[in-house]
Amino acid sequence: MMFGHVETVAERIESLSRLRDLQDETGGFTAFICWTFQPENTRLKATPVGSHEYLRMQALSRVFLDNFENVQSSWVTQGPKIGQVALQYGANDYGSVMMEENVVSAAGTSFRLTVDEIRRSITELGYEARQRDNWYKLLD
C-alpha cells in the first residue's frame, strides 16, 4: 500500500479496513507491504511524509491487519537502516534482493542490497535470517 501523497489518515485506515475484510473473505494475500510515496520525477508533487510516518504506518498495519501472517519491511523505499528498524515495528520479513525494480527507482529512489547485506541487517538485530520463496515457504 503506497501512502503519503493526497490521502488523509482516515483514508489510510479505511484502506487497511478494506484489506482486512478482503483477507477475511479470500485469504488471498501472502503479505502486506506499505511504502511511502516517492515524489521525485512524478507529476504529482507532495511533501514526503518521511521515515517516522512510515514506521508509524508499519506498526499500525501489524496490529490492524491481524489476519495477515506476513508484514514486509520496505527497505527499497526507506533505505536499509529504516528497513531494519521496521523489523522492530511489526515486520517479520525484510524482503528480497531486487533483480529488477522500476517503480520507485523511476521516482528517484534506488536502494540496492546483496543477499549478504540483507542477512547482516537481520542478524545485527538478533533475528534469524531465513530464505523463503514467493509463497513464504522457508527454504533454509
N, C-alpha and C positions, 0 to 999 in steps of 0.2 A: 504494500500500500504506500504509494507516494503521497506525501503530505507537505504542508508548509508553503503554500502559494496563496490561493484565493479562498480556501475553505476556512470555516470557523472551527473552534474546538468542539462545539456541539455537533457539527457535521462530521468531524473525525469519529466522535463517539457513535454517531448513527451508522457510520461505515463499519465500525467494529461490531456493532449490534447485528447488522445485516450479515456480516461474515460469520458470526457465531451462530445465527439462526440457520444459515445455509449449511454450515458444517453439521449442525444437528440433523438437518434433513438428509444430507447426502454423504457425509463422512468423506468427502472427496478431496479435501486439502491435506497435503502431507506436511505443510509448514506454513507459517506466517512470516513475512519479511516486510518490515517497514523501512522506508528510506526517505530522506528529505529531498524536496525539490532542489534541483541544481540549476540555477538561473543563467549561468554563462551560456552564450551562443544560442539563446532561445528568444522567441518573440515575446513571451510572457515574462515581464520583469517583476521580480518580487525580492524583497529583502530576505536573505537566507535566515532560517529560524535557528540554525546553529546546533551544536552538539548537545547542549543542555536540553533543548526541546526534543531532540532525537531520543536521548536516554529516558526522558520522561515518558515518551510515547512507547518506547520499548518495554519499560516496566509496566505501564498500564495495560499494554496488549497481553502480556504474560498473565496478568490477573484476570482481565476481562475475557480473554479467549481461552477459557478453562477447558474447552473441548478440542483445542489444537495441541497435539502432542509435541510439536516442534516449533520453536521460535528462533529464527536465524538472525544473527548479527549482520549488520550491513557495513562491513569494513570497506567495501567497494566505494561507497559514497562518503563515509565518515573518516576513513583512514584507519590504519591498523591499530593505533592506540585506543581510539574511541571504540572501534570494533571489539577490542579486547575488554574494555570496561563494560560493554554491552553484555558480555557473558555474566557479569555480576548484576545486571539489571534484567535478568529473566531469559536471556538467550541460552539455548542449550546446543546451538550449532553455530560454528564460526563461518560456515560457508565453504567455498572451494576455490581452487585455482581457476582463474578466469582465462579460458583459452581464447575466447573472443567476446568482447563486451563492447557494444556500440551505443547504448542508450546514454548512460551517464558520461562516458568519455566524449561523446559528441557535444554534451553540455559543458565540457571543460573540466571534468573531474576524472582523474586517472590514477588510481592506486593499483599496484600490482604486487603480488606476493607469490613466493615459491611454496612448495609443499613444506620444506624445512622451516620457512618463516612462519607459516600457519601453525605448524606443530609447536614451535617455540612460543608463539603468542599464547597458545592454550596452556602449555605446561608451566610457563612462568607464573601463572595464577594458581598453580597447584591442581589443575584439572588434568584428566587423562585424555590425550588426543586420540581419537579413533577415526578411521576412514569408513565412509559409508557409500552406498550407491544412491541413485536418484530417488529410490523408494524408501530410503532411510534404513536399509538393511546393513548392519555392520559387517565390514569386510575384514577387519583385523582384530 
